[in-house]
Amino acid sequence: MILGSHVSMVSPEYLAGSVKTALGYGANALMIYTGAPQNTKRVPVSKLKIEEAQSLMKEHGIPMEHMIVHAPYIINPANSTDERVRDLARQFLAEEVRRVSAIGARYLVLHPGSALAPGGEAGIRTVIDQLNAIDEEIGTDVILCLETMAGKGSEVGRSLEEIGQILSGLKSPDKYGVCLDTCHMNDAGYAMDRYDEVLDEFDRILSLEKLHVIHLNDSKNPIGARKDRHENIGCGTIGFETLCNIAHHPRTASIPKILETPFIHGRAPYAVEIDMIRRKKFDQARLEELNDEQS
C-alpha cells in the first residue's frame, strides 16, 4: 500500500526533514508544499536539500513518484473577474512547475479554483485558457493533477464532468491527470461507500489512467453538503470501513494515498491513522489519547 500524509517543509532541513517526518509516521509516500500555501514567498531550490531528500527516499525504497507536491492555494486559475489575479496565478504556477521539476517529483496537485462569478462555464473556460497559456513551460517530467472539488461557492471541478471539460480543452492533455479527494467527492455528492461505482464512472468520463493521486480524508459533512471540511479517519460521515476499503482496493493499489486530516490539539494524527489503515482496525482509544494530550 502506498500511503502517506501531508508533511511540513521548514528550515534548516527543508525537504530532507519532510522525508524524515514521513518516515517517522510509518509512511511510504508524502505530500509537501514548496513554500507557504498562502503566499508566493519561496526559498531558492538550491537550499532545499534536494539531494539529501532523494538519498533518503532511495535508502528506504520510496520512489520520487511517491513525493507529491501541492500547488499553493493562492493560485486560482478559475478567476474570471480579476486580470491581476489571473496573471499572478499563471506566472506563479509556471514557477511551481519548475520547482517540482528541480525537486525531482512527478505530480503537482492543483485546485482548479473558484470563478468568483455566477455560473461555472466562465470559470472552466478561464482554467483552460490559463493552463494552455503555460503549455510550453510544462515539460514531460511533471504531471499537473487537477483535484476534484467539493463544490462550495463558485468552485470549478465539482464533478467529474467539469474536470473532463477542462481536460478536453487543453492543448496537451497528456501533461495532466487527476487527484481524487474522498472528502471533496463525498461533499460533492458521490457515494464513496460505492467505490467501485465511483471508479467505473471515473473511468467512463475521464479514464482511470488519469488518476495519479488520492487524498484520503474523512468528512465532517453529509454527502452532497458542498462544504469541504476534512475529518480524521473514521471520525466522520464517510467512515473507517469505507476509507479502509478505498486504501486497500486493488483497482487503485498503485496510486499514492495522502492523508490531509486535521491535527488534534496541535499534534499530527498521521502515524496513528496510517497504522490503523494498514492494520484495517479502527482504534478510537489511540485517537482519544492524541485528543487528550497537550501540544
C-alpha positions in Angstrom: 0.0 0.0 0.0 1.3 3.4 -0.9 0.2 5.6 2.0 1.4 8.8 3.5 0.3 12.3 4.5 1.0 16.0 4.1 4.2 16.9 5.9 5.7 20.3 6.5 8.9 21.6 5.0 10.8 24.0 7.2 14.4 25.2 7.8 17.0 24.1 8.3 16.4 20.6 6.9 13.7 21.5 4.4 13.0 18.6 2.0 15.2 16.2 3.9 13.3 17.0 7.1 10.0 16.3 5.3 11.1 12.9 4.3 12.3 12.1 7.8 8.9 13.2 9.2 7.1 11.0 6.8 9.3 8.0 7.7 8.5 8.7 11.3 4.8 8.3 10.6 5.4 4.9 9.0 4.6 6.3 5.6 6.0 5.3 2.2 4.6 8.4 0.4 4.3 12.1 1.3 2.9 15.4 0.1 4.6 18.8 0.5 4.2 22.4 -0.4 7.3 24.0 -1.8 6.6 27.0 0.5 3.7 28.5 2.4 0.5 27.7 0.6 -1.0 31.2 1.4 1.7 33.3 -0.3 4.3 33.5 -3.0 7.4 33.6 -0.8 9.8 30.8 -1.8 13.2 29.6 -0.7 15.5 29.0 -3.6 15.5 25.4 -4.6 19.3 25.3 -4.1 18.7 25.5 -0.3 16.0 22.8 -0.1 18.5 19.9 0.5 17.1 18.0 -2.5 19.9 15.5 -2.9 19.7 14.6 0.8 16.0 14.0 0.5 16.4 11.9 -2.7 19.0 9.8 -1.0 16.7 9.2 2.0 13.9 8.2 -0.3 16.2 5.8 -2.2 17.6 4.3 1.0 14.0 3.5 2.2 12.9 2.2 -1.2 10.5 5.0 -1.9 10.4 6.3 -5.5 10.3 10.0 -6.1 6.9 9.5 -7.8 5.6 9.0 -4.2 6.6 12.5 -3.2 3.5 14.6 -4.2 3.7 18.4 -4.4 0.6 20.5 -3.8 0.3 23.9 -5.5 -0.4 26.8 -3.1 -4.0 28.0 -2.5 -3.1 31.4 -3.7 -3.1 30.1 -7.3 -6.7 30.5 -8.6 -6.7 29.5 -12.3 -10.5 29.8 -12.5 -10.7 33.5 -11.5 -12.7 35.1 -14.4 -13.1 38.5 -12.9 -9.7 39.9 -11.9 -7.0 40.1 -14.6 -4.3 40.8 -12.0 -5.1 37.6 -10.1 -5.2 35.6 -13.3 -1.7 36.9 -14.3 -0.3 36.0 -10.8 -1.9 32.5 -11.0 -0.4 31.8 -14.4 3.1 33.1 -13.6 3.3 31.5 -10.2 2.0 28.2 -11.4 4.7 28.1 -14.1 7.3 28.8 -11.4 5.9 26.0 -9.2 6.2 23.5 -12.2 9.9 24.4 -12.5 10.4 23.9 -8.7 8.7 20.5 -8.8 10.9 19.5 -11.7 14.0 20.6 -9.8 12.9 18.6 -6.8 12.5 15.5 -8.9 8.9 14.9 -8.0 6.4 13.8 -10.6 2.9 15.0 -9.6 1.8 18.6 -8.8 -1.7 18.7 -7.4 -3.7 21.8 -8.4 -7.1 23.1 -7.2 -8.9 24.3 -10.4 -10.1 27.3 -8.3 -13.1 29.5 -7.9 -14.7 31.5 -10.7 -15.9 34.2 -8.3 -18.8 34.8 -10.7 -22.2 33.1 -11.3 -22.2 30.0 -13.5 -19.5 27.5 -14.0 -18.7 27.9 -17.7 -16.7 31.1 -17.4 -14.5 29.5 -14.7 -14.0 26.4 -16.7 -13.0 28.4 -19.8 -10.7 30.5 -17.7 -8.9 27.4 -16.3 -8.4 26.1 -19.8 -7.0 29.4 -21.1 -4.7 29.7 -18.1 -3.3 26.2 -18.4 -2.9 26.5 -22.1 -1.0 29.8 -21.7 1.8 27.9 -19.9 1.7 24.8 -22.0 5.2 25.3 -23.4 6.6 25.8 -19.9 5.4 22.4 -18.7 7.8 19.6 -19.7 7.1 15.9 -19.8 8.6 15.2 -16.3 5.8 16.9 -14.3 2.1 16.0 -14.5 -0.4 18.5 -13.2 -3.2 16.8 -11.4 -6.5 18.6 -11.2 -8.1 17.9 -7.8 -11.8 17.0 -7.5 -13.5 19.7 -5.5 -16.4 19.8 -3.0 -18.4 22.5 -4.9 -18.6 25.2 -2.3 -19.3 28.7 -3.7 -18.2 29.0 -7.3 -15.6 26.3 -7.2 -14.7 24.7 -10.5 -14.2 20.9 -10.6 -17.2 20.0 -8.5 -18.0 17.0 -10.7 -16.0 14.5 -12.9 -17.8 16.1 -15.9 -16.3 19.5 -15.1 -12.8 18.0 -14.7 -13.4 16.3 -18.0 -14.4 19.6 -19.7 -11.1 21.1 -18.6 -9.0 18.2 -19.7 -10.7 18.1 -23.1 -9.9 21.7 -23.8 -6.2 21.5 -23.1 -3.5 21.7 -25.8 -1.5 18.8 -24.2 -3.9 16.7 -22.1 -1.1 14.1 -21.7 0.6 16.6 -19.3 -2.4 16.5 -16.9 -4.1 14.0 -14.6 -6.5 13.9 -11.7 -6.3 13.8 -7.9 -9.4 12.3 -6.3 -10.2 13.7 -2.8 -12.5 11.5 -0.9 -13.9 14.3 1.3 -14.4 16.5 -1.6 -16.1 13.7 -3.6 -18.4 13.0 -0.7 -19.3 16.6 -0.2 -19.9 17.0 -4.0 -22.5 14.2 -3.8 -20.5 11.0 -4.7 -21.2 7.9 -2.6 -17.8 6.8 -1.6 -19.2 3.6 0.1 -19.9 2.5 -3.5 -16.3 3.0 -4.5 -16.4 0.6 -7.5 -19.2 2.5 -9.0 -17.3 5.8 -8.5 -14.3 4.2 -10.2 -16.5 3.0 -13.1 -17.9 6.5 -13.5 -14.4 8.0 -13.3 -13.2 5.5 -16.0 -16.1 6.3 -18.2 -15.8 10.1 -18.0 -12.0 10.5 -17.6 -10.2 7.1 -17.8 -8.6 5.6 -14.7 -5.3 6.1 -16.4 -5.7 9.8 -15.5 -5.9 9.0 -11.8 -2.5 9.6 -10.2 -3.1 10.7 -6.6 -5.8 10.0 -4.0 -6.4 12.4 -1.0 -7.7 10.0 1.7 -9.8 12.1 4.1 -13.0 11.6 6.1 -15.6 14.4 6.0 -17.4 16.4 8.7 -20.4 16.8 6.3 -23.2 14.7 5.0 -23.0 13.6 1.4 -23.8 16.5 -1.0 -23.2 19.2 1.5 -20.7 21.1 -0.8 -18.8 22.4 2.2 -15.3 20.8 2.2 -14.5 20.2 5.9 -12.0 17.3 6.4 -12.3 15.0 9.4 -9.9 12.4 10.9 -10.1 8.9 9.5 -13.1 7.0 11.0 -14.5 10.1 12.8 -16.6 11.5 10.0 -19.5 10.7 7.8 -17.6 8.6 5.3 -16.4 6.2 8.0 -13.4 4.0 8.6 -14.7 0.9 6.7 -15.2 2.8 3.5 -11.9 4.7 3.7 -10.1 1.5 4.6 -11.7 -0.2 1.6 -10.5 2.6 -0.7 -7.0 2.4 0.8 -6.7 -1.3 0.2 -8.7 -1.5 -3.1 -6.8 -3.4 -5.8 -8.0 -1.2 -8.6 -6.2 1.8 -7.2 -3.4 -0.1 -5.4 -0.6 1.6 -7.4 -1.8 5.1 -6.6 -0.4 7.1 -3.7 -2.9 7.8 -1.0 -2.3 11.0 1.0 -3.9 12.0 4.3 -4.9 15.6 4.9 -6.8 15.1 8.1 -6.9 17.7 10.9 -4.3 18.0 13.6 -5.6 17.1 17.1 -4.6 19.6 19.8 -1.7 20.7 17.5 -0.5 17.1 17.1 -0.3 15.3 13.8 -2.5 12.2 13.8 -0.9 10.6 10.8 1.2 7.9 12.5 -1.9 6.6 14.2 -4.2 6.9 11.1 -1.6 5.2 8.8 -1.2 2.3 11.3 -5.0 1.9 11.7 -5.5 1.8 7.9 -2.6 -0.7 7.4 -4.0 -3.0 10.1 -7.6 -2.5 9.0 -8.5 -1.7 12.6 -10.1 1.5 13.8 -8.6 2.5 17.2 -10.7 5.2 18.9 -8.7 5.0 22.1 -5.4 5.9 20.3 -7.1 8.9 18.7 -8.6 9.9 22.0 -5.1 9.8 23.6 -4.0 12.3 21.0 -7.0 14.4 21.8 -6.2 14.3 25.5 -2.5 15.3 25.0 -1.5 18.9 25.1 0.5 20.3 22.2 
